[in-house]
Amino acid sequence: MERLAGTVMLLSGTRRALVAFFAGLIGVLALPPFGFFATLFVSFTLLVWLLDGASAAPEAGFIRRLAPAFRIGWFFGFGYFVGGLWWLGNALLVEADDYAWAVPLAVLGLPAFLALYYGLAAAIARLLWSDGMGRIAALAFAFGVGEWLRGTLFTGFPWNAVGYGAMPVPLLMQSSSVLGIASINALAVFVFATPALIGTRRGRMPGLALATLLFAAHIGYGYHVLHFVPPPQGEATVVRLIQPVIDQALKLDDSARAEIFEKHLKLSAEKPAEGGKRPDIVVWPETSIPFILTDNPDALVRIADVLEDDQILIAGAVRTESAGSGKAPRYYNSIYVIDGKGQIIAAADKVHLVPFGEYMPFEDAFASLGVAAVAAMPGGFSAAREHQLLTAAGKGFYPLICYEAIFPSEINDAAEQAAALLNITNDAWFGNTPGPYQHFLQARLRAVERGLPLIRAANNGISAVVDSRGTIVKGISYDTPGFVDATLPGRIQVADRVKRQGWSFLAVLAVLFAAAAISRIGFRNRMN
């Protein structure tokens, strides 16, 4: 290990960049659909050794001294994000005539931008670098900050945060209920990077002991929750999830609207399995109603024909709203709640829109070039101001449309009164790639963090009812059309959970920074 560490430290030029790139790339195997979290031990061990050798000339200025570390972090991030997000290009091929030109921007451009956060993290870590366990703490602190910035700046895009690689199964998810994903990001980097100490000796024993203790606590807490804490009991509310598996190209075909609508109705009307209870709530996926519902009263009549009087339909749709005389209408990506009489009794609009997908930043500039958002209505979608509970069958449901489920910050205090999180999505855009599986894992983690069950309906993807521990109660796998009925699990009553997770993150960063700073001071004193 010492010889390997020395070899990696002394790499230069193209070889150094390639090792950094492949170190990030193999880390993707920790993410769905693979879940081989051990690969991150290799990724971050190599990153530490590369940063050990990332030095500049002694006479270089401040920026130039950090540039070698920034480059290593950027190449590492570029490999990680290219390997983890290449499937985004699939969405642009649905309408290839209009958007195929943008595939390189999605497959390479976005990863190149996101890699800047990892470059920044590596540069911050280098400021606190030392020769022992302190540098592992520095890297963990810096990545904790970098991942937080990635999820916050420019509307945020925290997809595939490092911490998800440490939580592939419910046994390893429970720590997030105490710490939250932000803390897990930092602590995961500490654990994954600690094997680097084997190759450089200094601080090896205390570092490995601490990492082992953290990992054992991570597993032990999960085992305790799953085996010794009684699961919360829910009421006998039966939810039916509809997964129609409609090809995205067909959804864009105006002539197929009636066929699509009828397919949803047919699945909704199916009888439950023998001995099963008729569903109280039927959930359709994102934009499942293929027209403006309020302009088609006959569609509400058809819904009433299918539903029993006491049943409720929750369906994704595009909602329109007048913007005033002489102005184009506003469009919203929405959820409707419709009762058994065909009446719309509640609605919620998407708050966090997808840049370049549902709206165009700098819209006028892009419009002059003839470029429009990929999945938007004319003029783009409008965003709601805040999330509000939807009430159905006497229960409150917290709505998360599509990728809103990847943002912990999108779940506000209204969730304290919710019976479940409600995530509707359409992952057919991405085909049978890692994308739908990664999306599902992140939605499951929101359930664990909040102590709420999750109801998730996808046009194509993974539809499931998940309990507050991240365990799948019932679900439908990718590319499988049909429906599933499941009894809604109970929620965990935990006050101020999110505030505690926020304080935990600050505490974790403070401890890691202190350890890194003390080690750095000692290192400089020894060098002098």
C-alpha positions, 0 to 999 in steps of 0.5 A: 500500500505504501508503494502504491500510495507513493506511485499515485502521489508522484503522478503528473500531467495526463496520468494524474488527471486520468487517475483522478477521473477514473477514481471518480468514475468508479465511485458511481458503482456505489449508486443505484442500480449497483449499490456497491458502496465499497467502490467509494473506499477506492475512489476517496483513497486515491483522491487523498493520495492525489491531493498529497502530491498536488503541490505548486512551486513555493514561490507561487501565489495563493491561487496558483498554490491551490490550482493543482488541488482544484484540478484534481478535484475537478477531474475527480468530480467530472468522472463521478458526474459523467458516470452518474448523469450520462443518462440525462442525454436520453431525455433530449433524444425523445425529440431528437430533431429539436434537441439532439444538438444539446446532448453533449451539453447534458452528458459533458457540460453539466458534469463539467459544471458540477465538477467545479464544486468538487474542485472547490472542495479539493482546494478548500481541503488543501488549505487545511492539508496535513500529513495524518488523519487531519487531512482526512478530516479536511477532505470530509469538511470540504466535501460537506461544504461543497455538497451543501453548496451544490444543493443550494446555489443556482436553484441547486442540483444535489443529485447523487450526493456522496452520502447516498452511496453509503445508504443503498439499503434500509439497514444503512439508511436509518442514520439519516433520520438523526443526521440528515443527508448533509451530515452523512455526506461529510461523515461518509467522505471521512470513512471512505477516505480513511484507508489512505492512511494505510499507505502513508502510516501517520495517524493510521491506527486512530484514523482507522479505529475512528472510521470503523467506529463510525461505520459500525455505529451506522450499521448498528443504529440501522439494525436497532431501528429495524429489529427492535423499534416497533414500526408505526401503525397506520390506519387502514387507508388503501392506496392504488398506484397506477403505472401505465408505462406510456412511451414519452414520444406517445405522450407528446403525440396529441392524437394519443391523448384519448388513448392515454387517458382511457388507459389510466381509467382502465387501470383505476377501475381494475378490481383488487386482488382476491381478498383485497380491499377496494382502494380509498385513494387512486394515484396517477403519475406526473402529467398523467392527464394529457390535456387541460382538465378544466377545459374538458368537463367530459373528462371529469364525468369519465373520472366520476364514472370510474370512481366510487362515491367515496373514492379519491383520485390524485392525478398529475396534470398541467394547470392553466391560469389567466395572467390578465387581459392581453397576456399569455396564460400561465401554466403550472405542473400540478396535482389535482385531487378529484372526488368520486363525483368528478369534482376538483376539490384541491390542487397543488403546483410545483414549486421547484422547476427544472432549469432548461426542462420546465423553464429557461433561465435568461429566457429572452436570450435563449428565445432569440436563438430559438431554444425552448425548455425541453418539457415546458408549455409555451412560455415555460411553466410558472412556479408556485410560491410554497408547498401546501398540504393536499387533503384527501380521504381525511388525510394530509399529503405533502406534494413533491412533483418529480425531482422536488423529492431530491431536495430536503429543503423542499419539505417545509413545516407543513409536513408535520401535519402530513400522513405521507409524502406524495411524489409523482413523477415521469421517469420515462424521459430517461429510459431504462438507465440508472436515472430512475433508480437513482431518483427512487433512492433519493425519494426513499431517503426523504421518507426516512429523514422525515419519518413519513411514509412515501407514496410514489407513482411514476408513468414509468420508473419505480412506483411504490409505497415506502414506509418511514424506514425506507422499506418498500411495502409494495411496488412496481418495477421499471417498465412494468405496466399495471397497478399495485394496492397497498395499505398506507403505513404510519408516520413517526411522530418526531418533533423538530427532527429537521432542526436537529438535523441542521444542528447536527450538520453544523456540529459535524462540520465544526468538529471536522474543521477543528480536527483539520485545523489543529492537525494543520497547525501541528504539521506546519510547526513540524515542518518549520 
